[in-house]
Amino acid sequence: MITGHAPTRDYLHKIGKIETKACRLCMEPNETIRHIITECPGIMMERHKVFEGESFSNHISALRTSIIKSTKIYNQFMTRATE
């Protein structure tokens, strides 16, 4: 995310790796980092846990953990899909 690149469908579509940029969680038309972090109804409960009732450093840590977990799951899926 710091470099502006994350394995979102929007980015993967831009570099020609996938055909659609629709969100894999809610099927909104464009899965961007902003959509995932602030808008996606598919992770509303996770977002609430991360951003409610905790200190800011806990928010960042939890968000990083969620992104890493999601990235690992997505990479496993992509590996299987392209075999």
mmCIF file of the N, C-alpha and C atoms, coordinates in Angstrom:
data_MODEL
# 
_entry.id   MODEL 
# 
loop_
_atom_site.group_PDB 
_atom_site.id 
_atom_site.type_symbol 
_atom_site.label_atom_id 
_atom_site.label_alt_id 
_atom_site.label_comp_id 
_atom_site.label_asym_id 
_atom_site.label_entity_id 
_atom_site.label_seq_id 
_atom_site.pdbx_PDB_ins_code 
_atom_site.Cartn_x 
_atom_site.Cartn_y 
_atom_site.Cartn_z 
_atom_site.occupancy 
_atom_site.B_iso_or_equiv 
_atom_site.pdbx_formal_charge 
_atom_site.auth_seq_id 
_atom_site.auth_comp_id 
_atom_site.auth_asym_id 
_atom_site.auth_atom_id 
_atom_site.pdbx_PDB_model_num 
ATOM 1   N N  . MET A 1 1  ? 0.813   -1.193  0.000   1.00 0.00 ? 1  MET A N  1 
ATOM 2   C CA . MET A 1 1  ? 0.000   0.000   0.000   1.00 0.00 ? 1  MET A CA 1 
ATOM 3   C C  . MET A 1 1  ? 0.856   1.256   0.000   1.00 0.00 ? 1  MET A C  1 
ATOM 4   N N  . ILE A 1 2  ? 1.995   1.219   0.636   1.00 0.00 ? 2  ILE A N  1 
ATOM 5   C CA . ILE A 1 2  ? 2.847   2.400   0.698   1.00 0.00 ? 2  ILE A CA 1 
ATOM 6   C C  . ILE A 1 2  ? 3.285   2.807   -0.703  1.00 0.00 ? 2  ILE A C  1 
ATOM 7   N N  . THR A 1 3  ? 3.555   1.845   -1.563  1.00 0.00 ? 3  THR A N  1 
ATOM 8   C CA . THR A 1 3  ? 3.997   2.139   -2.931  1.00 0.00 ? 3  THR A CA 1 
ATOM 9   C C  . THR A 1 3  ? 2.836   2.447   -3.864  1.00 0.00 ? 3  THR A C  1 
ATOM 10  N N  . GLY A 1 4  ? 1.622   2.316   -3.370  1.00 0.00 ? 4  GLY A N  1 
ATOM 11  C CA . GLY A 1 4  ? 0.458   2.535   -4.219  1.00 0.00 ? 4  GLY A CA 1 
ATOM 12  C C  . GLY A 1 4  ? 0.018   1.290   -4.948  1.00 0.00 ? 4  GLY A C  1 
ATOM 13  N N  . HIS A 1 5  ? 0.665   0.168   -4.642  1.00 0.00 ? 5  HIS A N  1 
ATOM 14  C CA . HIS A 1 5  ? 0.313   -1.094  -5.279  1.00 0.00 ? 5  HIS A CA 1 
ATOM 15  C C  . HIS A 1 5  ? -0.037  -2.121  -4.218  1.00 0.00 ? 5  HIS A C  1 
ATOM 16  N N  . ALA A 1 6  ? -1.180  -2.726  -4.378  1.00 0.00 ? 6  ALA A N  1 
ATOM 17  C CA . ALA A 1 6  ? -1.623  -3.818  -3.516  1.00 0.00 ? 6  ALA A CA 1 
ATOM 18  C C  . ALA A 1 6  ? -2.394  -4.767  -4.426  1.00 0.00 ? 6  ALA A C  1 
ATOM 19  N N  . PRO A 1 7  ? -2.491  -6.028  -4.069  1.00 0.00 ? 7  PRO A N  1 
ATOM 20  C CA . PRO A 1 7  ? -3.166  -6.973  -4.976  1.00 0.00 ? 7  PRO A CA 1 
ATOM 21  C C  . PRO A 1 7  ? -4.689  -6.818  -4.971  1.00 0.00 ? 7  PRO A C  1 
ATOM 22  N N  . THR A 1 8  ? -5.136  -5.578  -5.140  1.00 0.00 ? 8  THR A N  1 
ATOM 23  C CA . THR A 1 8  ? -6.574  -5.366  -5.292  1.00 0.00 ? 8  THR A CA 1 
ATOM 24  C C  . THR A 1 8  ? -6.943  -5.737  -6.717  1.00 0.00 ? 8  THR A C  1 
ATOM 25  N N  . ARG A 1 9  ? -8.199  -6.009  -6.942  1.00 0.00 ? 9  ARG A N  1 
ATOM 26  C CA . ARG A 1 9  ? -8.620  -6.338  -8.300  1.00 0.00 ? 9  ARG A CA 1 
ATOM 27  C C  . ARG A 1 9  ? -8.432  -5.155  -9.244  1.00 0.00 ? 9  ARG A C  1 
ATOM 28  N N  . ASP A 1 10 ? -8.586  -3.946  -8.741  1.00 0.00 ? 10 ASP A N  1 
ATOM 29  C CA . ASP A 1 10 ? -8.361  -2.769  -9.576  1.00 0.00 ? 10 ASP A CA 1 
ATOM 30  C C  . ASP A 1 10 ? -6.937  -2.775  -10.122 1.00 0.00 ? 10 ASP A C  1 
ATOM 31  N N  . TYR A 1 11 ? -5.962  -2.988  -9.255  1.00 0.00 ? 11 TYR A N  1 
ATOM 32  C CA . TYR A 1 11 ? -4.560  -3.005  -9.673  1.00 0.00 ? 11 TYR A CA 1 
ATOM 33  C C  . TYR A 1 11 ? -4.266  -4.197  -10.579 1.00 0.00 ? 11 TYR A C  1 
ATOM 34  N N  . LEU A 1 12 ? -4.731  -5.388  -10.197 1.00 0.00 ? 12 LEU A N  1 
ATOM 35  C CA . LEU A 1 12 ? -4.470  -6.581  -11.008 1.00 0.00 ? 12 LEU A CA 1 
ATOM 36  C C  . LEU A 1 12 ? -5.097  -6.453  -12.399 1.00 0.00 ? 12 LEU A C  1 
ATOM 37  N N  . HIS A 1 13 ? -6.236  -5.787  -12.481 1.00 0.00 ? 13 HIS A N  1 
ATOM 38  C CA . HIS A 1 13 ? -6.871  -5.541  -13.778 1.00 0.00 ? 13 HIS A CA 1 
ATOM 39  C C  . HIS A 1 13 ? -6.023  -4.575  -14.611 1.00 0.00 ? 13 HIS A C  1 
ATOM 40  N N  . LYS A 1 14 ? -5.500  -3.528  -13.975 1.00 0.00 ? 14 LYS A N  1 
ATOM 41  C CA . LYS A 1 14 ? -4.673  -2.541  -14.676 1.00 0.00 ? 14 LYS A CA 1 
ATOM 42  C C  . LYS A 1 14 ? -3.417  -3.168  -15.282 1.00 0.00 ? 14 LYS A C  1 
ATOM 43  N N  . ILE A 1 15 ? -2.846  -4.171  -14.592 1.00 0.00 ? 15 ILE A N  1 
ATOM 44  C CA . ILE A 1 15 ? -1.615  -4.787  -15.110 1.00 0.00 ? 15 ILE A CA 1 
ATOM 45  C C  . ILE A 1 15 ? -1.901  -6.031  -15.943 1.00 0.00 ? 15 ILE A C  1 
ATOM 46  N N  . GLY A 1 16 ? -3.181  -6.283  -16.221 1.00 0.00 ? 16 GLY A N  1 
ATOM 47  C CA . GLY A 1 16 ? -3.563  -7.358  -17.130 1.00 0.00 ? 16 GLY A CA 1 
ATOM 48  C C  . GLY A 1 16 ? -3.568  -8.760  -16.555 1.00 0.00 ? 16 GLY A C  1 
ATOM 49  N N  . LYS A 1 17 ? -3.595  -8.891  -15.252 1.00 0.00 ? 17 LYS A N  1 
ATOM 50  C CA . LYS A 1 17 ? -3.572  -10.217 -14.621 1.00 0.00 ? 17 LYS A CA 1 
ATOM 51  C C  . LYS A 1 17 ? -4.954  -10.847 -14.492 1.00 0.00 ? 17 LYS A C  1 
ATOM 52  N N  . ILE A 1 18 ? -5.997  -10.015 -14.404 1.00 0.00 ? 18 ILE A N  1 
ATOM 53  C CA . ILE A 1 18 ? -7.364  -10.525 -14.282 1.00 0.00 ? 18 ILE A CA 1 
ATOM 54  C C  . ILE A 1 18 ? -8.283  -9.728  -15.199 1.00 0.00 ? 18 ILE A C  1 
ATOM 55  N N  . GLU A 1 19 ? -9.456  -10.275 -15.458 1.00 0.00 ? 19 GLU A N  1 
ATOM 56  C CA . GLU A 1 19 ? -10.389 -9.640  -16.385 1.00 0.00 ? 19 GLU A CA 1 
ATOM 57  C C  . GLU A 1 19 ? -11.322 -8.627  -15.737 1.00 0.00 ? 19 GLU A C  1 
ATOM 58  N N  . THR A 1 20 ? -11.617 -8.786  -14.466 1.00 0.00 ? 20 THR A N  1 
ATOM 59  C CA . THR A 1 20 ? -12.578 -7.888  -13.819 1.00 0.00 ? 20 THR A CA 1 
ATOM 60  C C  . THR A 1 20 ? -11.932 -7.162  -12.654 1.00 0.00 ? 20 THR A C  1 
ATOM 61  N N  . LYS A 1 21 ? -12.405 -5.951  -12.409 1.00 0.00 ? 21 LYS A N  1 
ATOM 62  C CA . LYS A 1 21 ? -11.924 -5.214  -11.241 1.00 0.00 ? 21 LYS A CA 1 
ATOM 63  C C  . LYS A 1 21 ? -12.995 -5.102  -10.162 1.00 0.00 ? 21 LYS A C  1 
ATOM 64  N N  . ALA A 1 22 ? -14.070 -5.879  -10.306 1.00 0.00 ? 22 ALA A N  1 
ATOM 65  C CA . ALA A 1 22 ? -15.151 -5.884  -9.314  1.00 0.00 ? 22 ALA A CA 1 
ATOM 66  C C  . ALA A 1 22 ? -14.650 -6.475  -7.995  1.00 0.00 ? 22 ALA A C  1 
ATOM 67  N N  . CYS A 1 23 ? -15.141 -5.939  -6.899  1.00 0.00 ? 23 CYS A N  1 
ATOM 68  C CA . CYS A 1 23 ? -14.748 -6.397  -5.568  1.00 0.00 ? 23 CYS A CA 1 
ATOM 69  C C  . CYS A 1 23 ? -15.136 -7.858  -5.372  1.00 0.00 ? 23 CYS A C  1 
ATOM 70  N N  . ARG A 1 24 ? -14.197 -8.649  -4.903  1.00 0.00 ? 24 ARG A N  1 
ATOM 71  C CA . ARG A 1 24 ? -14.454 -10.086 -4.689  1.00 0.00 ? 24 ARG A CA 1 
ATOM 72  C C  . ARG A 1 24 ? -15.343 -10.340 -3.481  1.00 0.00 ? 24 ARG A C  1 
ATOM 73  N N  . LEU A 1 25 ? -15.525 -9.335  -2.618  1.00 0.00 ? 25 LEU A N  1 
ATOM 74  C CA . LEU A 1 25 ? -16.326 -9.511  -1.414  1.00 0.00 ? 25 LEU A CA 1 
ATOM 75  C C  . LEU A 1 25 ? -17.768 -9.050  -1.579  1.00 0.00 ? 25 LEU A C  1 
ATOM 76  N N  . CYS A 1 26 ? -17.969 -7.971  -2.334  1.00 0.00 ? 26 CYS A N  1 
ATOM 77  C CA . CYS A 1 26 ? -19.331 -7.425  -2.436  1.00 0.00 ? 26 CYS A CA 1 
ATOM 78  C C  . CYS A 1 26 ? -19.777 -7.198  -3.879  1.00 0.00 ? 26 CYS A C  1 
ATOM 79  N N  . MET A 1 27 ? -18.895 -7.420  -4.835  1.00 0.00 ? 27 MET A N  1 
ATOM 80  C CA . MET A 1 27 ? -19.161 -7.272  -6.263  1.00 0.00 ? 27 MET A CA 1 
ATOM 81  C C  . MET A 1 27 ? -19.444 -5.835  -6.701  1.00 0.00 ? 27 MET A C  1 
ATOM 82  N N  . GLU A 1 28 ? -19.074 -4.845  -5.888  1.00 0.00 ? 28 GLU A N  1 
ATOM 83  C CA . GLU A 1 28 ? -19.107 -3.454  -6.354  1.00 0.00 ? 28 GLU A CA 1 
ATOM 84  C C  . GLU A 1 28 ? -18.163 -3.363  -7.547  1.00 0.00 ? 28 GLU A C  1 
ATOM 85  N N  . PRO A 1 29 ? -18.346 -2.381  -8.425  1.00 0.00 ? 29 PRO A N  1 
ATOM 86  C CA . PRO A 1 29 ? -17.604 -2.383  -9.679  1.00 0.00 ? 29 PRO A CA 1 
ATOM 87  C C  . PRO A 1 29 ? -16.098 -2.169  -9.600  1.00 0.00 ? 29 PRO A C  1 
ATOM 88  N N  . ASN A 1 30 ? -15.558 -1.666  -8.486  1.00 0.00 ? 30 ASN A N  1 
ATOM 89  C CA . ASN A 1 30 ? -14.145 -1.339  -8.466  1.00 0.00 ? 30 ASN A CA 1 
ATOM 90  C C  . ASN A 1 30 ? -13.522 -1.611  -7.097  1.00 0.00 ? 30 ASN A C  1 
ATOM 91  N N  . GLU A 1 31 ? -12.730 -2.680  -6.989  1.00 0.00 ? 31 GLU A N  1 
ATOM 92  C CA . GLU A 1 31 ? -12.068 -3.040  -5.732  1.00 0.00 ? 31 GLU A CA 1 
ATOM 93  C C  . GLU A 1 31 ? -10.746 -2.294  -5.624  1.00 0.00 ? 31 GLU A C  1 
ATOM 94  N N  . THR A 1 32 ? -10.771 -1.179  -4.907  1.00 0.00 ? 32 THR A N  1 
ATOM 95  C CA . THR A 1 32 ? -9.575  -0.382  -4.662  1.00 0.00 ? 32 THR A CA 1 
ATOM 96  C C  . THR A 1 32 ? -9.217  -0.483  -3.184  1.00 0.00 ? 32 THR A C  1 
ATOM 97  N N  . ILE A 1 33 ? -8.044  0.013   -2.847  1.00 0.00 ? 33 ILE A N  1 
ATOM 98  C CA . ILE A 1 33 ? -7.657  0.047   -1.435  1.00 0.00 ? 33 ILE A CA 1 
ATOM 99  C C  . ILE A 1 33 ? -8.669  0.868   -0.642  1.00 0.00 ? 33 ILE A C  1 
ATOM 100 N N  . ARG A 1 34 ? -9.042  2.025   -1.189  1.00 0.00 ? 34 ARG A N  1 
ATOM 101 C CA . ARG A 1 34 ? -10.021 2.876   -0.503  1.00 0.00 ? 34 ARG A CA 1 
ATOM 102 C C  . ARG A 1 34 ? -11.337 2.143   -0.285  1.00 0.00 ? 34 ARG A C  1 
ATOM 103 N N  . HIS A 1 35 ? -11.813 1.454   -1.319  1.00 0.00 ? 35 HIS A N  1 
ATOM 104 C CA . HIS A 1 35 ? -13.068 0.706   -1.200  1.00 0.00 ? 35 HIS A CA 1 
ATOM 105 C C  . HIS A 1 35 ? -12.980 -0.321  -0.070  1.00 0.00 ? 35 HIS A C  1 
ATOM 106 N N  . ILE A 1 36 ? -11.895 -1.079  -0.040  1.00 0.00 ? 36 ILE A N  1 
ATOM 107 C CA . ILE A 1 36 ? -11.740 -2.131  0.969   1.00 0.00 ? 36 ILE A CA 1 
ATOM 108 C C  . ILE A 1 36 ? -11.691 -1.534  2.372   1.00 0.00 ? 36 ILE A C  1 
ATOM 109 N N  . ILE A 1 37 ? -10.914 -0.484  2.543   1.00 0.00 ? 37 ILE A N  1 
ATOM 110 C CA . ILE A 1 37 ? -10.720 0.078   3.879   1.00 0.00 ? 37 ILE A CA 1 
ATOM 111 C C  . ILE A 1 37 ? -11.915 0.889   4.365   1.00 0.00 ? 37 ILE A C  1 
ATOM 112 N N  . THR A 1 38 ? -12.598 1.602   3.472   1.00 0.00 ? 38 THR A N  1 
ATOM 113 C CA . THR A 1 38 ? -13.631 2.533   3.940   1.00 0.00 ? 38 THR A CA 1 
ATOM 114 C C  . THR A 1 38 ? -15.059 2.214   3.523   1.00 0.00 ? 38 THR A C  1 
ATOM 115 N N  . GLU A 1 39 ? -15.278 1.418   2.489   1.00 0.00 ? 39 GLU A N  1 
ATOM 116 C CA . GLU A 1 39 ? -16.624 1.296   1.933   1.00 0.00 ? 39 GLU A CA 1 
ATOM 117 C C  . GLU A 1 39 ? -17.208 -0.113  1.877   1.00 0.00 ? 39 GLU A C  1 
ATOM 118 N N  . CYS A 1 40 ? -16.395 -1.124  1.667   1.00 0.00 ? 40 CYS A N  1 
ATOM 119 C CA . CYS A 1 40 ? -16.888 -2.465  1.341   1.00 0.00 ? 40 CYS A CA 1 
ATOM 120 C C  . CYS A 1 40 ? -17.799 -3.049  2.427   1.00 0.00 ? 40 CYS A C  1 
ATOM 121 N N  . PRO A 1 41 ? -19.065 -3.339  2.079   1.00 0.00 ? 41 PRO A N  1 
ATOM 122 C CA . PRO A 1 41 ? -19.959 -3.951  3.057   1.00 0.00 ? 41 PRO A CA 1 
ATOM 123 C C  . PRO A 1 41 ? -19.550 -5.381  3.399   1.00 0.00 ? 41 PRO A C  1 
ATOM 124 N N  . GLY A 1 42 ? -18.743 -5.991  2.542   1.00 0.00 ? 42 GLY A N  1 
ATOM 125 C CA . GLY A 1 42 ? -18.304 -7.362  2.782   1.00 0.00 ? 42 GLY A CA 1 
ATOM 126 C C  . GLY A 1 42 ? -17.382 -7.512  3.972   1.00 0.00 ? 42 GLY A C  1 
ATOM 127 N N  . ILE A 1 43 ? -16.743 -6.431  4.395   1.00 0.00 ? 43 ILE A N  1 
ATOM 128 C CA . ILE A 1 43 ? -15.866 -6.486  5.568   1.00 0.00 ? 43 ILE A CA 1 
ATOM 129 C C  . ILE A 1 43 ? -16.253 -5.443  6.613   1.00 0.00 ? 43 ILE A C  1 
ATOM 130 N N  . MET A 1 44 ? -17.504 -5.056  6.610   1.00 0.00 ? 44 MET A N  1 
ATOM 131 C CA . MET A 1 44 ? -17.980 -4.039  7.544   1.00 0.00 ? 44 MET A CA 1 
ATOM 132 C C  . MET A 1 44 ? -17.694 -4.420  9.001   1.00 0.00 ? 44 MET A C  1 
ATOM 133 N N  . MET A 1 45 ? -17.940 -5.657  9.374   1.00 0.00 ? 45 MET A N  1 
ATOM 134 C CA . MET A 1 45 ? -17.720 -6.071  10.761  1.00 0.00 ? 45 MET A CA 1 
ATOM 135 C C  . MET A 1 45 ? -16.231 -6.032  11.115  1.00 0.00 ? 45 MET A C  1 
ATOM 136 N N  . GLU A 1 46 ? -15.371 -6.468  10.210  1.00 0.00 ? 46 GLU A N  1 
ATOM 137 C CA . GLU A 1 46 ? -13.927 -6.414  10.456  1.00 0.00 ? 46 GLU A CA 1 
ATOM 138 C C  . GLU A 1 46 ? -13.468 -4.962  10.600  1.00 0.00 ? 46 GLU A C  1 
ATOM 139 N N  . ARG A 1 47 ? -13.966 -4.101  9.732   1.00 0.00 ? 47 ARG A N  1 
ATOM 140 C CA . ARG A 1 47 ? -13.610 -2.684  9.779   1.00 0.00 ? 47 ARG A CA 1 
ATOM 141 C C  . ARG A 1 47 ? -14.051 -2.082  11.113  1.00 0.00 ? 47 ARG A C  1 
ATOM 142 N N  . HIS A 1 48 ? -15.218 -2.447  11.577  1.00 0.00 ? 48 HIS A N  1 
ATOM 143 C CA . HIS A 1 48 ? -15.723 -1.948  12.859  1.00 0.00 ? 48 HIS A CA 1 
ATOM 144 C C  . HIS A 1 48 ? -14.803 -2.398  14.000  1.00 0.00 ? 48 HIS A C  1 
ATOM 145 N N  . LYS A 1 49 ? -14.385 -3.652  13.987  1.00 0.00 ? 49 LYS A N  1 
ATOM 146 C CA . LYS A 1 49 ? -13.482 -4.155  15.030  1.00 0.00 ? 49 LYS A CA 1 
ATOM 147 C C  . LYS A 1 49 ? -12.169 -3.391  15.024  1.00 0.00 ? 49 LYS A C  1 
ATOM 148 N N  . VAL A 1 50 ? -11.661 -3.100  13.828  1.00 0.00 ? 50 VAL A N  1 
ATOM 149 C CA . VAL A 1 50 ? -10.369 -2.436  13.704  1.00 0.00 ? 50 VAL A CA 1 
ATOM 150 C C  . VAL A 1 50 ? -10.437 -0.986  14.160  1.00 0.00 ? 50 VAL A C  1 
ATOM 151 N N  . PHE A 1 51 ? -11.500 -0.274  13.790  1.00 0.00 ? 51 PHE A N  1 
ATOM 152 C CA . PHE A 1 51 ? -11.530 1.162   14.009  1.00 0.00 ? 51 PHE A CA 1 
ATOM 153 C C  . PHE A 1 51 ? -12.367 1.638   15.185  1.00 0.00 ? 51 PHE A C  1 
ATOM 154 N N  . GLU A 1 52 ? -12.942 0.752   15.959  1.00 0.00 ? 52 GLU A N  1 
ATOM 155 C CA . GLU A 1 52 ? -13.755 1.169   17.102  1.00 0.00 ? 52 GLU A CA 1 
ATOM 156 C C  . GLU A 1 52 ? -13.149 0.679   18.412  1.00 0.00 ? 52 GLU A C  1 
ATOM 157 N N  . GLY A 1 53 ? -13.022 1.577   19.384  1.00 0.00 ? 53 GLY A N  1 
ATOM 158 C CA . GLY A 1 53 ? -12.660 1.198   20.740  1.00 0.00 ? 53 GLY A CA 1 
ATOM 159 C C  . GLY A 1 53 ? -11.237 0.745   20.978  1.00 0.00 ? 53 GLY A C  1 
ATOM 160 N N  . GLU A 1 54 ? -10.332 1.037   20.088  1.00 0.00 ? 54 GLU A N  1 
ATOM 161 C CA . GLU A 1 54 ? -8.934  0.654   20.261  1.00 0.00 ? 54 GLU A CA 1 
ATOM 162 C C  . GLU A 1 54 ? -8.052  1.880   20.032  1.00 0.00 ? 54 GLU A C  1 
ATOM 163 N N  . SER A 1 55 ? -6.806  1.793   20.457  1.00 0.00 ? 55 SER A N  1 
ATOM 164 C CA . SER A 1 55 ? -5.871  2.883   20.175  1.00 0.00 ? 55 SER A CA 1 
ATOM 165 C C  . SER A 1 55 ? -5.472  2.845   18.707  1.00 0.00 ? 55 SER A C  1 
ATOM 166 N N  . PHE A 1 56 ? -4.953  3.962   18.205  1.00 0.00 ? 56 PHE A N  1 
ATOM 167 C CA . PHE A 1 56 ? -4.589  4.048   16.795  1.00 0.00 ? 56 PHE A CA 1 
ATOM 168 C C  . PHE A 1 56 ? -3.557  2.994   16.413  1.00 0.00 ? 56 PHE A C  1 
ATOM 169 N N  . SER A 1 57 ? -2.550  2.745   17.264  1.00 0.00 ? 57 SER A N  1 
ATOM 170 C CA . SER A 1 57 ? -1.527  1.745   16.935  1.00 0.00 ? 57 SER A CA 1 
ATOM 171 C C  . SER A 1 57 ? -2.143  0.351   16.840  1.00 0.00 ? 57 SER A C  1 
ATOM 172 N N  . ASN A 1 58 ? -3.152  0.082   17.663  1.00 0.00 ? 58 ASN A N  1 
ATOM 173 C CA . ASN A 1 58 ? -3.851  -1.195  17.559  1.00 0.00 ? 58 ASN A CA 1 
ATOM 174 C C  . ASN A 1 58 ? -4.633  -1.270  16.257  1.00 0.00 ? 58 ASN A C  1 
ATOM 175 N N  . HIS A 1 59 ? -5.200  -0.151  15.808  1.00 0.00 ? 59 HIS A N  1 
ATOM 176 C CA . HIS A 1 59 ? -5.916  -0.119  14.536  1.00 0.00 ? 59 HIS A CA 1 
ATOM 177 C C  . HIS A 1 59 ? -4.987  -0.498  13.389  1.00 0.00 ? 59 HIS A C  1 
ATOM 178 N N  . ILE A 1 60 ? -3.836  0.138   13.353  1.00 0.00 ? 60 ILE A N  1 
ATOM 179 C CA . ILE A 1 60 ? -2.891  -0.102  12.266  1.00 0.00 ? 60 ILE A CA 1 
ATOM 180 C C  . ILE A 1 60 ? -2.411  -1.550  12.291  1.00 0.00 ? 60 ILE A C  1 
ATOM 181 N N  . SER A 1 61 ? -2.100  -2.059  13.461  1.00 0.00 ? 61 SER A N  1 
ATOM 182 C CA . SER A 1 61 ? -1.651  -3.444  13.585  1.00 0.00 ? 61 SER A CA 1 
ATOM 183 C C  . SER A 1 61 ? -2.723  -4.419  13.117  1.00 0.00 ? 61 SER A C  1 
ATOM 184 N N  . ALA A 1 62 ? -3.957  -4.201  13.544  1.00 0.00 ? 62 ALA A N  1 
ATOM 185 C CA . ALA A 1 62 ? -5.055  -5.079  13.138  1.00 0.00 ? 62 ALA A CA 1 
ATOM 186 C C  . ALA A 1 62 ? -5.324  -4.974  11.646  1.00 0.00 ? 62 ALA A C  1 
ATOM 187 N N  . LEU A 1 63 ? -5.250  -3.775  11.108  1.00 0.00 ? 63 LEU A N  1 
ATOM 188 C CA . LEU A 1 63 ? -5.467  -3.582  9.677   1.00 0.00 ? 63 LEU A CA 1 
ATOM 189 C C  . LEU A 1 63 ? -4.374  -4.288  8.883   1.00 0.00 ? 63 LEU A C  1 
ATOM 190 N N  . ARG A 1 64 ? -3.137  -4.152  9.314   1.00 0.00 ? 64 ARG A N  1 
ATOM 191 C CA . ARG A 1 64 ? -2.022  -4.815  8.633   1.00 0.00 ? 64 ARG A CA 1 
ATOM 192 C C  . ARG A 1 64 ? -2.213  -6.335  8.661   1.00 0.00 ? 64 ARG A C  1 
ATOM 193 N N  . THR A 1 65 ? -2.607  -6.872  9.804   1.00 0.00 ? 65 THR A N  1 
ATOM 194 C CA . THR A 1 65 ? -2.853  -8.308  9.924   1.00 0.00 ? 65 THR A CA 1 
ATOM 195 C C  . THR A 1 65 ? -3.962  -8.755  8.984   1.00 0.00 ? 65 THR A C  1 
ATOM 196 N N  . SER A 1 66 ? -5.037  -7.990  8.909   1.00 0.00 ? 66 SER A N  1 
ATOM 197 C CA . SER A 1 66 ? -6.150  -8.327  8.015   1.00 0.00 ? 66 SER A CA 1 
ATOM 198 C C  . SER A 1 66 ? -5.728  -8.307  6.562   1.00 0.00 ? 66 SER A C  1 
ATOM 199 N N  . ILE A 1 67 ? -4.938  -7.305  6.186   1.00 0.00 ? 67 ILE A N  1 
ATOM 200 C CA . ILE A 1 67 ? -4.474  -7.200  4.802   1.00 0.00 ? 67 ILE A CA 1 
ATOM 201 C C  . ILE A 1 67 ? -3.552  -8.359  4.464   1.00 0.00 ? 67 ILE A C  1 
ATOM 202 N N  . ILE A 1 68 ? -2.641  -8.694  5.366   1.00 0.00 ? 68 ILE A N  1 
ATOM 203 C CA . ILE A 1 68 ? -1.721  -9.810  5.126   1.00 0.00 ? 68 ILE A CA 1 
ATOM 204 C C  . ILE A 1 68 ? -2.500  -11.107 4.980   1.00 0.00 ? 68 ILE A C  1 
ATOM 205 N N  . LYS A 1 69 ? -3.466  -11.330 5.867   1.00 0.00 ? 69 LYS A N  1 
ATOM 206 C CA . LYS A 1 69 ? -4.283  -12.543 5.799   1.00 0.00 ? 69 LYS A CA 1 
ATOM 207 C C  . LYS A 1 69 ? -5.047  -12.599 4.477   1.00 0.00 ? 69 LYS A C  1 
ATOM 208 N N  . SER A 1 70 ? -5.665  -11.494 4.093   1.00 0.00 ? 70 SER A N  1 
ATOM 209 C CA . SER A 1 70 ? -6.422  -11.441 2.844   1.00 0.00 ? 70 SER A CA 1 
ATOM 210 C C  . SER A 1 70 ? -5.513  -11.667 1.650   1.00 0.00 ? 70 SER A C  1 
ATOM 211 N N  . THR A 1 71 ? -4.324  -11.081 1.684   1.00 0.00 ? 71 THR A N  1 
ATOM 212 C CA . THR A 1 71 ? -3.375  -11.244 0.588   1.00 0.00 ? 71 THR A CA 1 
ATOM 213 C C  . THR A 1 71 ? -2.939  -12.691 0.458   1.00 0.00 ? 71 THR A C  1 
ATOM 214 N N  . LYS A 1 72 ? -2.668  -13.353 1.580   1.00 0.00 ? 72 LYS A N  1 
ATOM 215 C CA . LYS A 1 72 ? -2.266  -14.763 1.539   1.00 0.00 ? 72 LYS A CA 1 
ATOM 216 C C  . LYS A 1 72 ? -3.376  -15.626 0.953   1.00 0.00 ? 72 LYS A C  1 
ATOM 217 N N  . ILE A 1 73 ? -4.599  -15.403 1.382   1.00 0.00 ? 73 ILE A N  1 
ATOM 218 C CA . ILE A 1 73 ? -5.737  -16.170 0.863   1.00 0.00 ? 73 ILE A CA 1 
ATOM 219 C C  . ILE A 1 73 ? -5.894  -15.915 -0.623  1.00 0.00 ? 73 ILE A C  1 
ATOM 220 N N  . TYR A 1 74 ? -5.807  -14.650 -1.027  1.00 0.00 ? 74 TYR A N  1 
ATOM 221 C CA . TYR A 1 74 ? -5.954  -14.304 -2.434  1.00 0.00 ? 74 TYR A CA 1 
ATOM 222 C C  . TYR A 1 74 ? -4.838  -14.934 -3.265  1.00 0.00 ? 74 TYR A C  1 
ATOM 223 N N  . ASN A 1 75 ? -3.597  -14.875 -2.783  1.00 0.00 ? 75 ASN A N  1 
ATOM 224 C CA . ASN A 1 75 ? -2.476  -15.464 -3.519  1.00 0.00 ? 75 ASN A CA 1 
ATOM 225 C C  . ASN A 1 75 ? -2.632  -16.968 -3.659  1.00 0.00 ? 75 ASN A C  1 
ATOM 226 N N  . GLN A 1 76 ? -3.119  -17.640 -2.621  1.00 0.00 ? 76 GLN A N  1 
ATOM 227 C CA . GLN A 1 76 ? -3.377  -19.083 -2.714  1.00 0.00 ? 76 GLN A CA 1 
ATOM 228 C C  . GLN A 1 76 ? -4.430  -19.365 -3.772  1.00 0.00 ? 76 GLN A C  1 
ATOM 229 N N  . PHE A 1 77 ? -5.475  -18.560 -3.794  1.00 0.00 ? 77 PHE A N  1 
ATOM 230 C CA . PHE A 1 77 ? -6.526  -18.719 -4.782  1.00 0.00 ? 77 PHE A CA 1 
ATOM 231 C C  . PHE A 1 77 ? -5.971  -18.530 -6.186  1.00 0.00 ? 77 PHE A C  1 
ATOM 232 N N  . MET A 1 78 ? -5.189  -17.459 -6.387  1.00 0.00 ? 78 MET A N  1 
ATOM 233 C CA . MET A 1 78 ? -4.637  -17.169 -7.712  1.00 0.00 ? 78 MET A CA 1 
ATOM 234 C C  . MET A 1 78 ? -3.678  -18.264 -8.171  1.00 0.00 ? 78 MET A C  1 
ATOM 235 N N  . THR A 1 79 ? -2.898  -18.817 -7.249  1.00 0.00 ? 79 THR A N  1 
ATOM 236 C CA . THR A 1 79 ? -1.987  -19.901 -7.601  1.00 0.00 ? 79 THR A CA 1 
ATOM 237 C C  . THR A 1 79 ? -2.750  -21.103 -8.099  1.00 0.00 ? 79 THR A C  1 
ATOM 238 N N  . ARG A 1 80 ? -3.816  -21.478 -7.385  1.00 0.00 ? 80 ARG A N  1 
ATOM 239 C CA . ARG A 1 80 ? -4.638  -22.604 -7.801  1.00 0.00 ? 80 ARG A CA 1 
ATOM 240 C C  . ARG A 1 80 ? -5.363  -22.323 -9.113  1.00 0.00 ? 80 ARG A C  1 
ATOM 241 N N  . ALA A 1 81 ? -5.815  -21.108 -9.291  1.00 0.00 ? 81 ALA A N  1 
ATOM 242 C CA . ALA A 1 81 ? -6.589  -20.751 -10.488 1.00 0.00 ? 81 ALA A CA 1 
ATOM 243 C C  . ALA A 1 81 ? -5.748  -20.747 -11.746 1.00 0.00 ? 81 ALA A C  1 
ATOM 244 N N  . THR A 1 82 ? -4.448  -20.506 -11.600 1.00 0.00 ? 82 THR A N  1 
ATOM 245 C CA . THR A 1 82 ? -3.585  -20.433 -12.780 1.00 0.00 ? 82 THR A CA 1 
ATOM 246 C C  . THR A 1 82 ? -2.787  -21.707 -13.023 1.00 0.00 ? 82 THR A C  1 
ATOM 247 N N  . GLU A 1 83 ? -3.006  -22.729 -12.227 1.00 0.00 ? 83 GLU A N  1 
ATOM 248 C CA . GLU A 1 83 ? -2.292  -24.014 -12.425 1.00 0.00 ? 83 GLU A CA 1 
ATOM 249 C C  . GLU A 1 83 ? -2.863  -24.759 -13.594 1.00 0.00 ? 83 GLU A C  1 
# 
